[in-house]
Amino acid sequence: MTPTLTSIELPGLNHVSSGKVREIFALNDELLLVATDRLSAFDVVFNEPIPGKGRVLTQLAAFWFEKTRKIVSNHLLTTNLAEMPEPVRGRPELAGRTTLCRRARTIPVECVVRGYLEGSAWKEYQQGQAVCGIKLPPGLKRRSRLPEPLFTPATKAEHGLHDENITFEHCAETVGAETAEKLRGYSLRLYRYAHEYLAERGIVLADTKFEFGWVDDEIILIDELLTPDSSRFWVKGSFEAGGEPISFDKQYVRDYLETLDWNKQPPPPPLPAQVVANTAARYREIFEKITGQAIDGAEVP
């Protein structure tokens, strides 16, 4: 059984904050991100960790950060423990789940790109045939491929609250028109690149979200990138519009939770051992499908 990690203390380092999944420590102009195995769904953190999840998130994000540098710069410095400060180098349990990165001033908008009609976009479409103020053709079904990928920004929620979809105009009012245009351009280019890359490997990138920050006067990618926590990955050919895709992301957990009489507020219901095991397996499998490597570095047959 893969060991789990749900919390971490690093004496000598300044602990900045705890996210739903990551613990963040400050080192002068750099940040240290430690991805735990905590699981959040519907913005609630569950008591049962997903074994190996933090390692998948860290290493898959690092894979994408390297591949997309030609589109936009990012915060990644290293995920190699040997290149990190002493308090980290002596902690082997942090191997594969720790990122040393440039510190940036976070831009307070979630940059969501959707290529297919799912999730909150599907709910919006049903109400008014539009998503984030963008009118769409009539007659689309759930999970229909959209005519063009949509940039559908959202406000970054305070702790415990859900992100809220906003129009591009609202985004421009929040961060400035020039910055909003850059965010939309970078986000759409990243989505199209990843969508094409994944399609060649039998995976559909239904939607994903990006986060950006400022380093001096440069916009860079931060946080995570194209992971099963921030994206919907579907098996190509496993669905048609209106059908049920085979997914490699948190949707498996969400689907289970939707069967329960739970109001999506804390405290979370317990997750059965089989749900935990199946979720862990899906995270490992999407890592292998995307990278061609097992999470321990071995080649996938």
Secondary structure, DSSP 8 states (H G I E B T S, - for coil): ----------TTSEEEEE-SSEEEEEETTEEEEEE-S--EETTEE-SS--TTHHHHHHHHHHHHHHHTTTTS-BSEEE--GGGS-HHHHT-GGGTTSEEEEE--EE-SEEEEEEEE--THHHHHHHHHSEETTEE--TT--TT-EEEEEEE--EE---TTS--EE--HHHHHHHH-HHHHHHHHHHHHHHHHHHHHHHHTTTEEEEEEEEEEEEETTEEEEES--S-TTTEEEEETTS--TTS---B-STHHHHHHHHTS---S-SS-----HHHHHHHHHHHHHHHHHHHSB-TTS-B--
